[in-house]
Amino acid sequence: MLKVTDASYVEGYKVFLAFSDGKTGVADLKDVLWGEMFEPLKDLSKFKNFSVSPIFDTICWENGADIAPEYLHDKVV
């Protein structure tokens, strides 16, 4: 099972991610921020406030939003 093992804010809506398979890189999540859960994250002060959930093995925000690690893995460049 793929897991996000580390994440840090880069700039704008970009996040540096590290995965359990060894892949690392930056994902631009600007195009993901639509819909009820993600719309509030267009506010950069809220977007920056994410963490890696040890339960879900991906990045999560205080409002309960999260993104599947497999999707993030595909977005990394």
Buried (B, 14 or more C-beta within 10 A) or exposed (E): EBBBBEBEBEEEBBBBBBBEEEEEBBBBBEEBBEEEBBEBBEEEEBBBEBEBBEEBBBBBBEBEBBBEBEEBBEBBE
